[in-house]
Amino acid sequence: MFKRTLSHSFSLLHIDYVKLGKKWNYKNVISPYHRIYYIDEGLGKLSDVRQEFTLEAGYLYFIPSYTLCNLNCVHYLSQYFVQFFEESPDGYSIFGNNRQIIKVKANKIDVINFKRLLQINPMRGINRSDDPKIYENNTYYAEYEELNNKQGFAQFVESQGIILHLISRCSNQINLSKNKNSLKVPVKILETISFIAVNLSNDLSVKSLAFRSNLNSEYFSRLFQKHTGLRPVVYVNNKRIERAKYLIMNGEKSYSKIAEETGFQSTAHFSRTFKKVVGVSPRAYLANR
């Protein structure tokens, strides 16, 4: 198993140091990449379906891919963070049986490694929005994959080593979670989540999603809710609205075009759903930003 782990590589998405305020408040986030935070100042909240953590200075927080979580800054929070995809020849994931947040006391080497990873990978921050839900589209990922392709050999090897070191810091808790029969997300649900992220303009009815998974619609819906905390219809609407919010803030497209690109049958349907999910109309949302 340990030799198999060393055959993994990690595709860097983001590395940055940020200062956050109360607007950093996102619920029901499920990302296809792994994330590690190091908090150096302030307080926040981080929770998965099992427990809630306080984001506090001096700790590392590891969030495996496809872990449903909520993110919240109480007043002020500053953190280093890295986001990356995991790749392996046989599709095996180090965290295949672990979809829960891990908290570890940081040491001096961890801090040095975060700063070094940032130094050798400049301009890899999040430049569009600090909302983690916006990143879940293939076009966005492709931009960062191109940056990875331009890495020199020394930069690539050092980045891989640092990421592997940070992963090793939570290895004991990964082993413990396996012994506790932690909740493992079925492959069909993970694949559905990925499919939804890049097909928001297409038919994403429960019937069509269940058909893709070769499952009965009712059973699929129960299984999806069990592992994400949301019914498929609610999850899809949330993802569509998240994408719509990003498009609205860009200000380049009409509401009718945004409705079309995010899979709504009409502008009226889009507006009703937007207000139901966000609490205000699209126009009011734009005016308040």
N, C-alpha and C positions, 0 to 999 in steps of 0.2 A: 504493500500500500504506500509506504513512504517513498519508494523509488518512483512509483506512479505519479505521486504528487509533484516530484521534481521535473516531470515531463510537461507540466502545465506552463502556460505563458499567460500574461496579463496584458490586455489591451487598454492602455490608459485613455480615459475620457476627460476627466478634469482633475486639476490639482490647484489649490488656491488658499489664500488666507483672507477671510472676510469678517466684517463687523455687521451684525444683524440687529434689527429692532423688532417691534411688535408685529410688523407685517409678515415676518417669517412665521407663518401659521398655516399649516397644510394638513389636511386629513385624508385618510384612506389612500396613502401613497403606496404604489407597488411598482418598483423599478426593476428592469431586467439586468441591472448591473449591481455590483457590490459597492458599498460605501464605508469609509472609515473617517470618523471625526476625532480631532484632538481639540479639546476645549481649553483655552488659556485664560479666559475672563468671562464673567457673567453667569447667568443661569438660564436654563431652558427646560423643556419637557420633551421626552421621547418615549413613545409607547408602541408595543405590538399587541397582538390579540391576547397575550398572556399577562403582561405586566407593564408598569410605567417606570421610567427611569428619570432621575433628575440629571440634566446636562450640567455638569459642574467642572470647574477648572481642575486640571491635573489628571483627567481621565481620557481613555480611548473608548470609542463606541463603534462597534462593528455591526453593520446592517447587511446581512446576506441578500443576494438578489431574490426578487419575488417575495419579500417579506412585507406584509401589510403593516404600515406604521403611520403614526401621527407625529408631526413635528411642530414645536411651538417655542417661541422666544418669549420669556416673561416680560423683560424690560430691555435688556441689552445682553448680547452674546457675541463673543469673538471666537473664531475657530479656524483651524487648519482642516482641510478635508481633501480626500482623494476618492475618485470614483473610477471604477474600472470593470471591464468585462473579463471573465475567466474563460480560457480556452484550453481544451485538452484533446489529444488524439482520439480517445475512445468515448468522448462525451461525458466522462465521469466528472462530477463536481466535488470538490473538497467539502462543500457545504450541502451536499445532496440531502442529508438527513437533518439539516439544521436551518430552519427558517425563523430564527428568533434573534433578537438583539443581544449582543454581548458587550458587557462593560468591564474594562480592565484598568487598573491604576497604571498611569503612564510613567516611564522613566526617562532619564536624560537622553538616552540613545534614541528613543521614539521621537522626541522633539527635534533632535539633530537630523534624523532621517526625514521627517516631514519638511524641514527647511531645505535640506539638500535636494529632495525630490522636486520641490518648487523651483529651486535655483537652476536645475538642469533641464526643467521643462517649463520655460517661461511662456506667458501668453496662453495658458491652458485653463484660465478661469471661465466662469459663466458670465458671458457678456450680454445676454438678452433678458434674462429674468432669473431670480433666485428660486423660482417655483420648480421643484424637481419633476413635476408631472409634465412639464413642457418638453423635456428632453426625449420623450419616448416616441421618436419618429426616426425612420431610417436615414432621411436626408441629413438630419442633425448629427447622427452618429458618423455618417460618411465623412463629414468635414474633419472630425477628429481622427478618424482612421487614416486620412491623408497625412495629417501631421505625424502620426506614428510611423508611417512609411518613410518619412523624411528624416527620422532619427538616425544619428550615427550609431555605429556598433557599440562604442563605449557607453554612450548615453542610454541605449536600449538595455544593455546588460546591467548597468547600475540601477536603472529604474526597476527592472524585474527583481533584482536582489532586495531593494528597499521594500517593495510591495510584499514580497515573500516574507521578509522579516516582520512586517506589520501583521501579516496574517498569522505568523507563528506565535505572536503575543497572545492570541486568544485560543490557541490550539487545545489547551487543557479543558476549556469550557466546551469546545466542540465535542471532545470525546465524552464528556459528562452528559451532554444533551442526547447523544446516541443511546446511552445506557438508560435514559429516562423515556425512551420511545416517543421522541418528539414528533410533532405533526409534520408529516412529509406531504408536500403538495404534489398531487398526481401530475404526470407529464402532460396529460390532456388539458388540464386546467392551465398549466404554465404556457402551453402552446396557444391556448385560446387567448390568454392575456396578451401575448405577443401579437397575435393576429389582430385583435381589437385595436391595439396601439397604432398600427399602420394601415388600417382599413376603415377609418371612421366615417368615410363618405359612402361606404357600401352597406348592404343589408346585414345588420347585426342583431336580428331578432333571435329570441331564445331558440326557436325552431331551427333556424339556419345554423346557429352555433352548435347546437346539440347534434345536428346532422353531420357537421364537419368532424365532430368527435366520435361519431358512430354510437351515440348514447340516446336513450329515451329523454325527451325534453324535460319531463318532471324530475327525473333522476339527475340529469345534468344541472338543472337549476339548483337543486338541493346541494349537490356536490360543490358547485361554484360558490354558493353562499357559505358553506362550511369552511372553505379554504381562503376566502377573501373577505368574509364578513358582510358582503353585499349581494343582493340578488342581481342576476346578469343585466336586467333592464336598468336598474339603478346605476350599476357600475358603468355601463356603456354611456348612459346620459351624462354621468359625471365626467367621463373622459372626453366626450364631445364638447361639453361646456368648458373644460379646461383648455382644450385646443382653441375654442372660440374666443376665450378671454385673451389668449396670446395674439390671435389675429386682429381682434378689436384694438389692442394696444399698439399694434403695428400701424393701424390707421390707413392701410393701403387698399382695403376691399370694402365693398358695400355689405350691409347686413344680409341682403339676399344671397350674395356670393358666399359669405361666411356660412350661412345656413346650408347652402348646397354642399360646400366642402366638408362640413361636419355631419352630414347625413340626415338633416332634418327635411321633412316633406315640404315645408313652406316657411316663410319668414315669420308668420304668426306662430307656428308650432315652435320654432326656434326661440322666439321671444318669451313664450309662455314657459318653456322648459328652463330657459336661462333664469328667469325671475324666480322660479320654484327652487332651483339649485343655489343660486347666488343670493337671492333675497331682494335684488333690484333689477330693473330692466337693463338691457345692453347699453342704452344711452346714458342711464344714470350711473352705471358702472364706469363708463369712460369718463364722465364728467367728474367723478369722485377720485380718480387716480392722479 
